[in-house]
Each structure stands twice: as structure tokens, then as C-alpha cells.
Amino acid sequence: MKIFDTQEYIKNTLCDPWLGTEFGGYKSLDPKQKGNLGEAWLSNYMERTFNSIVKDADCGVNGPYDRIIDKYNTEIKFGLSHSDNKKQIVKSDVFSINHVSVGKCWDRLIFCGINLIDGIPTPNRISWCTKEDFVRCLKLKGKDRLFNPQQGGNKGGNDDYICAGKKPMKWINSEYSKDISEW
């Protein structure tokens, strides 16, 4: 029988290939802190890249959307590509888009996934969709399905959806999303 090594487990779990970059320590943030960082990062990106007018949501901190960008109620999803703690590397193009709810009053959803390429954090294609495109995407079935019910799903009384692993890249390259340059 193999003996469980607590310290080895902790060491592997705490692996942070992002150390030394602007995202060093991101892995240790709680989900709310990660969300706040992503919202601020993407708001700054939209302002400086597209001269967008970005305002705080007028629905409170935990409202049904994160920002008003160019007059659109915007839900923001952001994440670093997943890491392989055992190999102590960052996987390429492996992301999670969590807690997207149809019932909330957002107009547009933006997703930005960050890869680590040659030690440099690099935004993957930043994509967005309208709520109508998101609802159309939810109708996909079987192996084509990109978003799945999350935390109990429809049977659990919520309408949160998740897209994880390689599926976010499939969504980014699908007819259901647009490149941020088309904002």
C-alpha cells in the first residue's frame, strides 16, 4: 500500500507556473477575487484597445452583469489556462467559463482566456456573444454541446452553465461567438 504524502500533495497543488508574471499568485485567489481581477483587467483592455466607455454595473456588486461597456450590460468571464500541477506546466488553450446564467439581464458576454507562451501571459482570442447567440448555443446536443448545466442545473432550480476544458476554444471558434474586434 502506498503511503499518502501530505507535503508532496500540498507542494504539487501549490505549483504556480504563473509566478514571475503579472498573474503570479492568481491561482491562490478565491473565485470572487479572480472574478474581480478579470473584470478590472478586461475593462482596462476595452478602454485602452477600443476606447470603449466602461462603467460599473448599475445593479450592485453582485448583480446580474459585471459592467456596462458601450451601453451594453456585459457579463465578463476571464481565466488563465489550466495548469498540470504534476508536470508543473500550463496547458495551452484549456479554460473554464463558469456560472453563465440565461436568466440574468446581460446583453453581451465577453470571455478572455490567458495562455502562458514562452513565459509570457498572452490573451487568447478574446470573444463575445449576444445573449441570443448564447441561447442558440445552449440548444446544441450530444457531442456538439458546448455549455452544460452547472451545480444542479435546471433540475436544481438554477440556470448556470459551464464550458470547460477544450470546449471554450470550440465555442470561440464557433458561429456562436465573435472576435472582440467585432464588438
C-alpha positions in Angstrom: 0.0 0.0 0.0 1.3 3.4 -0.9 1.6 5.9 1.9 -0.1 9.3 1.3 2.4 12.1 1.4 0.7 15.2 2.6 3.6 17.6 1.9 4.0 16.2 -1.6 0.3 16.7 -2.3 0.5 20.3 -1.0 3.6 21.0 -3.0 2.0 19.7 -6.2 -1.2 21.6 -5.5 0.5 24.9 -4.8 2.5 24.7 -8.1 2.2 28.1 -9.7 3.7 28.3 -13.2 2.5 31.9 -13.4 5.0 33.1 -10.8 7.2 35.9 -12.2 4.4 37.2 -14.4 1.6 39.7 -13.7 -0.6 36.7 -12.8 1.7 35.2 -10.2 -0.5 34.2 -7.2 -3.7 34.2 -9.3 -4.2 30.5 -8.5 -4.4 31.3 -4.8 -7.2 33.8 -5.2 -10.7 32.8 -4.2 -13.3 32.7 -7.1 -14.7 36.2 -6.2 -11.2 37.7 -6.2 -10.5 36.1 -9.6 -13.7 37.5 -11.0 -12.9 41.0 -9.7 -9.4 40.8 -11.2 -10.8 39.6 -14.6 -13.5 42.3 -14.7 -10.9 45.0 -14.0 -8.4 43.6 -16.5 -11.0 43.3 -19.3 -12.4 46.7 -18.5 -9.0 48.2 -18.8 -8.4 46.3 -22.1 -11.6 47.5 -23.6 -10.9 51.1 -22.6 -7.3 51.2 -23.9 -7.7 49.0 -27.0 -11.1 50.2 -28.3 -11.7 53.5 -26.5 -14.8 51.8 -25.1 -16.8 53.6 -22.4 -16.8 51.3 -19.4 -19.0 51.9 -16.4 -19.5 50.0 -13.2 -22.7 48.0 -13.3 -25.7 50.0 -12.1 -27.2 46.9 -10.4 -24.8 46.5 -7.5 -21.6 44.5 -6.9 -23.3 41.0 -7.2 -25.8 42.0 -9.9 -26.8 40.1 -13.0 -23.9 41.6 -15.0 -20.5 43.0 -14.3 -20.0 46.2 -16.3 -21.8 48.5 -18.8 -19.5 48.6 -21.8 -20.5 50.9 -24.6 -24.1 50.9 -23.2 -24.3 47.1 -23.2 -25.0 45.3 -19.9 -21.9 43.0 -20.1 -21.2 39.7 -18.3 -17.4 39.2 -18.1 -15.7 35.8 -17.8 -11.9 35.6 -17.6 -9.4 32.9 -16.7 -5.9 31.6 -17.0 -5.3 28.4 -18.9 -5.4 25.4 -16.6 -2.1 24.0 -15.3 -0.9 20.5 -14.9 0.4 20.5 -11.3 2.2 17.2 -11.7 4.2 18.4 -14.7 4.3 21.9 -13.4 3.2 23.4 -16.7 0.4 25.4 -18.1 -1.8 23.6 -20.6 -2.4 25.5 -23.8 -6.0 26.6 -24.6 -7.7 24.8 -21.7 -10.1 27.1 -19.9 -13.3 27.3 -17.8 -16.2 29.6 -18.3 -18.3 29.3 -15.1 -21.7 30.5 -14.0 -23.2 31.9 -17.1 -26.9 32.4 -16.4 -29.5 33.0 -19.1 -32.0 34.4 -16.5 -29.8 37.4 -15.7 -30.2 40.6 -17.6 -27.0 40.9 -19.5 -26.9 41.8 -23.2 -23.4 40.6 -24.1 -20.9 38.1 -22.6 -17.1 38.6 -23.0 -14.6 35.8 -22.4 -10.9 36.2 -22.2 -8.6 33.2 -21.7 -4.9 33.8 -21.0 -2.2 31.4 -22.1 1.4 31.3 -20.9 3.6 31.3 -24.0 7.3 31.2 -23.5 6.8 32.5 -20.0 4.7 35.5 -21.2 0.9 35.8 -20.3 -0.8 36.1 -23.7 -4.5 36.7 -24.2 -6.1 34.1 -26.4 -8.6 35.4 -28.8 -11.0 37.5 -26.7 -14.5 36.6 -27.7 -18.0 37.7 -27.0 -21.6 36.8 -27.8 -25.0 38.3 -27.5 -27.5 36.6 -25.2 -29.4 35.4 -28.2 -26.3 33.6 -29.6 -25.7 32.1 -26.2 -29.3 30.8 -26.0 -28.9 29.3 -29.5 -25.6 27.7 -28.4 -27.4 26.0 -25.5 -29.6 24.1 -27.9 -26.7 22.1 -29.1 -26.9 18.4 -28.1 -24.7 15.4 -27.6 -21.0 15.7 -28.6 -21.7 19.2 -30.1 -22.9 20.6 -26.8 -20.5 23.3 -25.5 -22.1 24.5 -22.3 -23.5 22.2 -19.7 -25.8 22.8 -16.7 -23.8 23.6 -13.6 -24.5 22.9 -9.9 -27.7 21.1 -10.2 -28.6 22.8 -13.5 -32.2 23.1 -14.5 -33.3 20.3 -12.1 -31.7 22.1 -9.2 -33.6 25.3 -9.9 -30.9 27.4 -11.4 -29.8 28.1 -14.9 -26.0 28.4 -14.5 -23.9 26.9 -17.3 -20.3 25.9 -17.6 -18.0 25.4 -20.5 -14.6 23.8 -19.6 -11.5 22.0 -20.9 -11.2 22.3 -24.7 -14.8 23.4 -25.2 -14.2 27.1 -24.7 -11.9 27.0 -27.7 -14.6 25.2 -29.7 -17.1 28.0 -28.6 -14.6 30.7 -29.5 -14.3 29.2 -33.0 -18.0 28.6 -33.4 -20.8 30.6 -35.1 -22.0 31.4 -31.5 -19.2 33.9 -30.7 -17.4 36.8 -32.3 -13.9 38.2 -32.1 -13.7 41.2 -29.8 -12.7 43.3 -32.8 -16.3 42.9 -33.9 -17.6 44.5 -30.7 
